[in-house]
Amino acid sequence: MAEVLVVTSKVKEAVKAQGCNTASDAVEALSAKVNQMVKDAAERAKANGRKTVRGVDF
């Protein structure tokens, strides 16, 4: 697993605000999704001839 890219306490707080509990593997799974989103956005930026990732790349 890659480095965790989300703040565990903030994720747990957001989940709790929805009236749910956070399983032990939830933060790792969310981080994996975020990591993939970053990779995809970087590829879109490169495909458009940029080195800067913008909001529209997500």
Biopython code that builds the backbone (N, CA, C, O; Angstrom):
import numpy as np
from Bio.PDB.StructureBuilder import StructureBuilder

atoms = [
    (1, "MET", "N", (0.845, -1.189, 0.000)),
    (1, "MET", "CA", (0.000, 0.000, 0.000)),
    (1, "MET", "C", (0.874, 1.231, 0.000)),
    (1, "MET", "O", (1.890, 1.289, 0.693)),
    (2, "ALA", "N", (0.478, 2.199, -0.770)),
    (2, "ALA", "CA", (1.188, 3.469, -0.839)),
    (2, "ALA", "C", (0.955, 4.274, 0.437)),
    (2, "ALA", "O", (0.180, 3.888, 1.311)),
    (3, "GLU", "N", (1.632, 5.372, 0.509)),
    (3, "GLU", "CA", (1.481, 6.279, 1.645)),
    (3, "GLU", "C", (0.023, 6.722, 1.759)),
    (3, "GLU", "O", (-0.642, 6.938, 0.746)),
    (4, "VAL", "N", (-0.472, 6.856, 2.988)),
    (4, "VAL", "CA", (-1.846, 7.289, 3.222)),
    (4, "VAL", "C", (-1.957, 8.767, 2.857)),
    (4, "VAL", "O", (-1.190, 9.589, 3.358)),
    (5, "LEU", "N", (-2.911, 9.107, 1.984)),
    (5, "LEU", "CA", (-3.064, 10.469, 1.486)),
    (5, "LEU", "C", (-4.224, 11.226, 2.112)),
    (5, "LEU", "O", (-4.521, 12.353, 1.717)),
    (6, "VAL", "N", (-4.871, 10.617, 3.076)),
    (6, "VAL", "CA", (-5.994, 11.282, 3.745)),
    (6, "VAL", "C", (-5.723, 11.344, 5.241)),
    (6, "VAL", "O", (-4.944, 10.555, 5.775)),
    (7, "VAL", "N", (-6.367, 12.280, 5.903)),
    (7, "VAL", "CA", (-6.204, 12.439, 7.347)),
    (7, "VAL", "C", (-7.232, 11.548, 8.038)),
    (7, "VAL", "O", (-8.437, 11.783, 7.958)),
    (8, "THR", "N", (-6.729, 10.524, 8.715)),
    (8, "THR", "CA", (-7.597, 9.524, 9.337)),
    (8, "THR", "C", (-8.634, 10.147, 10.257)),
    (8, "THR", "O", (-9.813, 9.801, 10.186)),
    (9, "SER", "N", (-8.208, 11.060, 11.119)),
    (9, "SER", "CA", (-9.145, 11.656, 12.073)),
    (9, "SER", "C", (-10.247, 12.441, 11.369)),
    (9, "SER", "O", (-11.390, 12.453, 11.827)),
    (10, "LYS", "N", (-9.912, 13.091, 10.268)),
    (10, "LYS", "CA", (-10.912, 13.859, 9.522)),
    (10, "LYS", "C", (-11.895, 12.931, 8.807)),
    (10, "LYS", "O", (-13.089, 13.223, 8.739)),
    (11, "VAL", "N", (-11.401, 11.831, 8.284)),
    (11, "VAL", "CA", (-12.274, 10.858, 7.633)),
    (11, "VAL", "C", (-13.239, 10.276, 8.653)),
    (11, "VAL", "O", (-14.443, 10.203, 8.408)),
    (12, "LYS", "N", (-12.711, 9.867, 9.790)),
    (12, "LYS", "CA", (-13.567, 9.301, 10.842)),
    (12, "LYS", "C", (-14.605, 10.313, 11.304)),
    (12, "LYS", "O", (-15.760, 9.956, 11.540)),
    (13, "GLU", "N", (-14.202, 11.571, 11.434)),
    (13, "GLU", "CA", (-15.112, 12.635, 11.850)),
    (13, "GLU", "C", (-16.234, 12.825, 10.817)),
    (13, "GLU", "O", (-17.398, 12.979, 11.187)),
    (14, "ALA", "N", (-15.887, 12.813, 9.543)),
    (14, "ALA", "CA", (-16.877, 12.981, 8.479)),
    (14, "ALA", "C", (-17.851, 11.809, 8.429)),
    (14, "ALA", "O", (-19.051, 11.996, 8.226)),
    (15, "VAL", "N", (-17.327, 10.602, 8.614)),
    (15, "VAL", "CA", (-18.184, 9.413, 8.621)),
    (15, "VAL", "C", (-19.120, 9.454, 9.825)),
    (15, "VAL", "O", (-20.305, 9.141, 9.711)),
    (16, "LYS", "N", (-18.581, 9.841, 10.974)),
    (16, "LYS", "CA", (-19.392, 9.916, 12.195)),
    (16, "LYS", "C", (-20.496, 10.958, 12.041)),
    (16, "LYS", "O", (-21.604, 10.765, 12.542)),
    (17, "ALA", "N", (-20.199, 12.066, 11.348)),
    (17, "ALA", "CA", (-21.198, 13.109, 11.123)),
    (17, "ALA", "C", (-22.370, 12.590, 10.294)),
    (17, "ALA", "O", (-23.462, 13.159, 10.324)),
    (18, "GLN", "N", (-22.137, 11.508, 9.556)),
    (18, "GLN", "CA", (-23.195, 10.874, 8.769)),
    (18, "GLN", "C", (-23.928, 9.791, 9.557)),
    (18, "GLN", "O", (-24.812, 9.112, 9.032)),
    (19, "GLY", "N", (-23.547, 9.643, 10.820)),
    (19, "GLY", "CA", (-24.217, 8.674, 11.683)),
    (19, "GLY", "C", (-23.702, 7.252, 11.546)),
    (19, "GLY", "O", (-24.399, 6.299, 11.893)),
    (20, "CYS", "N", (-22.473, 7.107, 11.037)),
    (20, "CYS", "CA", (-21.902, 5.779, 10.839)),
    (20, "CYS", "C", (-20.571, 5.646, 11.563)),
    (20, "CYS", "O", (-19.987, 6.630, 12.017)),
    (21, "ASN", "N", (-20.107, 4.406, 11.660)),
    (21, "ASN", "CA", (-18.798, 4.119, 12.224)),
    (21, "ASN", "C", (-17.824, 3.816, 11.100)),
    (21, "ASN", "O", (-18.234, 3.473, 9.992)),
    (22, "THR", "N", (-16.530, 3.943, 11.386)),
    (22, "THR", "CA", (-15.486, 3.717, 10.390)),
    (22, "THR", "C", (-14.805, 2.383, 10.654)),
    (22, "THR", "O", (-14.251, 2.176, 11.733)),
    (23, "ALA", "N", (-14.838, 1.480, 9.690)),
    (23, "ALA", "CA", (-14.156, 0.191, 9.802)),
    (23, "ALA", "C", (-12.654, 0.403, 9.704)),
    (23, "ALA", "O", (-12.198, 1.429, 9.198)),
    (24, "SER", "N", (-11.897, -0.551, 10.180)),
    (24, "SER", "CA", (-10.443, -0.413, 10.213)),
    (24, "SER", "C", (-9.816, -0.303, 8.830)),
    (24, "SER", "O", (-8.739, 0.277, 8.690)),
    (25, "ASP", "N", (-10.471, -0.851, 7.801)),
    (25, "ASP", "CA", (-9.903, -0.800, 6.453)),
    (25, "ASP", "C", (-10.444, 0.340, 5.597)),
    (25, "ASP", "O", (-10.033, 0.486, 4.446)),
    (26, "ALA", "N", (-11.347, 1.142, 6.126)),
    (26, "ALA", "CA", (-11.994, 2.188, 5.336)),
    (26, "ALA", "C", (-11.026, 3.290, 4.911)),
    (26, "ALA", "O", (-11.055, 3.723, 3.759)),
    (27, "VAL", "N", (-10.181, 3.743, 5.813)),
    (27, "VAL", "CA", (-9.262, 4.837, 5.503)),
    (27, "VAL", "C", (-8.252, 4.399, 4.449)),
    (27, "VAL", "O", (-7.935, 5.166, 3.541)),
    (28, "GLU", "N", (-7.752, 3.191, 4.559)),
    (28, "GLU", "CA", (-6.803, 2.670, 3.569)),
    (28, "GLU", "C", (-7.463, 2.569, 2.189)),
    (28, "GLU", "O", (-6.843, 2.901, 1.179)),
    (29, "ALA", "N", (-8.700, 2.119, 2.147)),
    (29, "ALA", "CA", (-9.418, 2.004, 0.877)),
    (29, "ALA", "C", (-9.669, 3.377, 0.263)),
    (29, "ALA", "O", (-9.521, 3.552, -0.946)),
    (30, "LEU", "N", (-10.046, 4.347, 1.084)),
    (30, "LEU", "CA", (-10.259, 5.704, 0.591)),
    (30, "LEU", "C", (-8.959, 6.297, 0.065)),
    (30, "LEU", "O", (-8.946, 6.950, -0.978)),
    (31, "SER", "N", (-7.879, 6.073, 0.780)),
    (31, "SER", "CA", (-6.581, 6.584, 0.358)),
    (31, "SER", "C", (-6.168, 5.983, -0.981)),
    (31, "SER", "O", (-5.593, 6.677, -1.819)),
    (32, "ALA", "N", (-6.454, 4.712, -1.187)),
    (32, "ALA", "CA", (-6.139, 4.067, -2.460)),
    (32, "ALA", "C", (-6.921, 4.715, -3.601)),
    (32, "ALA", "O", (-6.384, 4.911, -4.691)),
    (33, "LYS", "N", (-8.191, 5.047, -3.349)),
    (33, "LYS", "CA", (-8.995, 5.727, -4.366)),
    (33, "LYS", "C", (-8.437, 7.115, -4.659)),
    (33, "LYS", "O", (-8.354, 7.519, -5.819)),
    (34, "VAL", "N", (-8.057, 7.840, -3.620)),
    (34, "VAL", "CA", (-7.484, 9.179, -3.803)),
    (34, "VAL", "C", (-6.186, 9.080, -4.597)),
    (34, "VAL", "O", (-5.950, 9.879, -5.504)),
    (35, "ASN", "N", (-5.353, 8.112, -4.264)),
    (35, "ASN", "CA", (-4.095, 7.918, -4.985)),
    (35, "ASN", "C", (-4.348, 7.673, -6.471)),
    (35, "ASN", "O", (-3.644, 8.227, -7.315)),
    (36, "GLN", "N", (-5.338, 6.856, -6.796)),
    (36, "GLN", "CA", (-5.667, 6.591, -8.196)),
    (36, "GLN", "C", (-6.201, 7.847, -8.875)),
    (36, "GLN", "O", (-5.885, 8.109, -10.036)),
    (37, "MET", "N", (-7.011, 8.623, -8.156)),
    (37, "MET", "CA", (-7.537, 9.870, -8.712)),
    (37, "MET", "C", (-6.408, 10.842, -9.040)),
    (37, "MET", "O", (-6.448, 11.514, -10.071)),
    (38, "VAL", "N", (-5.411, 10.921, -8.177)),
    (38, "VAL", "CA", (-4.266, 11.797, -8.411)),
    (38, "VAL", "C", (-3.501, 11.347, -9.652)),
    (38, "VAL", "O", (-3.126, 12.165, -10.491)),
    (39, "LYS", "N", (-3.274, 10.043, -9.760)),
    (39, "LYS", "CA", (-2.575, 9.512, -10.934)),
    (39, "LYS", "C", (-3.345, 9.819, -12.213)),
    (39, "LYS", "O", (-2.757, 10.240, -13.209)),
    (40, "ASP", "N", (-4.656, 9.610, -12.188)),
    (40, "ASP", "CA", (-5.486, 9.875, -13.363)),
    (40, "ASP", "C", (-5.468, 11.359, -13.734)),
    (40, "ASP", "O", (-5.378, 11.705, -14.912)),
    (41, "ALA", "N", (-5.553, 12.225, -12.740)),
    (41, "ALA", "CA", (-5.538, 13.665, -12.990)),
    (41, "ALA", "C", (-4.202, 14.102, -13.573)),
    (41, "ALA", "O", (-4.163, 14.943, -14.471)),
    (42, "ALA", "N", (-3.113, 13.541, -13.074)),
    (42, "ALA", "CA", (-1.785, 13.876, -13.604)),
    (42, "ALA", "C", (-1.663, 13.437, -15.055)),
    (42, "ALA", "O", (-1.080, 14.151, -15.870)),
    (43, "GLU", "N", (-2.200, 12.285, -15.383)),
    (43, "GLU", "CA", (-2.174, 11.808, -16.765)),
    (43, "GLU", "C", (-2.990, 12.719, -17.687)),
    (43, "GLU", "O", (-2.585, 12.984, -18.819)),
    (44, "ARG", "N", (-4.141, 13.199, -17.199)),
    (44, "ARG", "CA", (-4.946, 14.119, -18.004)),
    (44, "ARG", "C", (-4.189, 15.419, -18.253)),
    (44, "ARG", "O", (-4.201, 15.952, -19.363)),
    (45, "ALA", "N", (-3.531, 15.924, -17.212)),
    (45, "ALA", "CA", (-2.758, 17.157, -17.360)),
    (45, "ALA", "C", (-1.648, 16.962, -18.392)),
    (45, "ALA", "O", (-1.459, 17.807, -19.267)),
    (46, "LYS", "N", (-0.924, 15.864, -18.292)),
    (46, "LYS", "CA", (0.154, 15.573, -19.245)),
    (46, "LYS", "C", (-0.396, 15.435, -20.659)),
    (46, "LYS", "O", (0.216, 15.920, -21.611)),
    (47, "ALA", "N", (-1.537, 14.783, -20.804)),
    (47, "ALA", "CA", (-2.143, 14.596, -22.116)),
    (47, "ALA", "C", (-2.545, 15.928, -22.744)),
    (47, "ALA", "O", (-2.637, 16.046, -23.966)),
    (48, "ASN", "N", (-2.780, 16.921, -21.900)),
    (48, "ASN", "CA", (-3.138, 18.252, -22.376)),
    (48, "ASN", "C", (-1.930, 19.184, -22.432)),
    (48, "ASN", "O", (-2.084, 20.399, -22.555)),
    (49, "GLY", "N", (-0.727, 18.613, -22.341)),
    (49, "GLY", "CA", (0.495, 19.383, -22.472)),
    (49, "GLY", "C", (0.830, 20.255, -21.280)),
    (49, "GLY", "O", (1.527, 21.261, -21.419)),
    (50, "ARG", "N", (0.336, 19.875, -20.099)),
    (50, "ARG", "CA", (0.608, 20.658, -18.890)),
    (50, "ARG", "C", (1.318, 19.814, -17.855)),
    (50, "ARG", "O", (1.187, 18.590, -17.834)),
    (51, "LYS", "N", (2.070, 20.480, -16.996)),
    (51, "LYS", "CA", (2.659, 19.826, -15.831)),
    (51, "LYS", "C", (1.877, 20.168, -14.564)),
    (51, "LYS", "O", (2.120, 19.606, -13.496)),
    (52, "THR", "N", (0.942, 21.093, -14.704)),
    (52, "THR", "CA", (0.136, 21.528, -13.566)),
    (52, "THR", "C", (-1.197, 20.812, -13.581)),
    (52, "THR", "O", (-1.925, 20.860, -14.573)),
    (53, "VAL", "N", (-1.519, 20.145, -12.481)),
    (53, "VAL", "CA", (-2.817, 19.484, -12.341)),
    (53, "VAL", "C", (-3.804, 20.532, -11.868)),
    (53, "VAL", "O", (-3.565, 21.225, -10.879)),
    (54, "ARG", "N", (-4.911, 20.644, -12.579)),
    (54, "ARG", "CA", (-5.966, 21.601, -12.266)),
    (54, "ARG", "C", (-7.204, 20.846, -11.787)),
    (54, "ARG", "O", (-7.309, 19.629, -11.939)),
    (55, "GLY", "N", (-8.125, 21.588, -11.214)),
    (55, "GLY", "CA", (-9.378, 21.001, -10.747)),
    (55, "GLY", "C", (-10.125, 20.245, -11.825)),
    (55, "GLY", "O", (-10.739, 19.212, -11.560)),
    (56, "VAL", "N", (-10.070, 20.765, -13.045)),
    (56, "VAL", "CA", (-10.797, 20.106, -14.143)),
    (56, "VAL", "C", (-10.204, 18.748, -14.483)),
    (56, "VAL", "O", (-10.875, 17.934, -15.116)),
    (57, "ASP", "N", (-8.966, 18.478, -14.082)),
    (57, "ASP", "CA", (-8.352, 17.186, -14.356)),
    (57, "ASP", "C", (-8.932, 16.075, -13.495)),
    (57, "ASP", "O", (-8.800, 14.894, -13.814)),
    (58, "PHE", "N", (-9.578, 16.465, -12.396)),
    (58, "PHE", "CA", (-10.205, 15.477, -11.536)),
    (58, "PHE", "C", (-11.584, 15.146, -12.039)),
    (58, "PHE", "O", (-12.278, 14.324, -11.441)),
]
sb = StructureBuilder()
sb.init_structure("model")
sb.init_model(0)
sb.init_chain("A")
sb.init_seg("    ")
for serial, (resi, resn, name, xyz) in enumerate(atoms, 1):
    if name == "N":
        sb.init_residue(resn, " ", resi, " ")
    sb.init_atom(name, np.array(xyz, "f"), 0.0, 1.0, " ", f" {name:<3s}", serial, name[0])
structure = sb.get_structure()
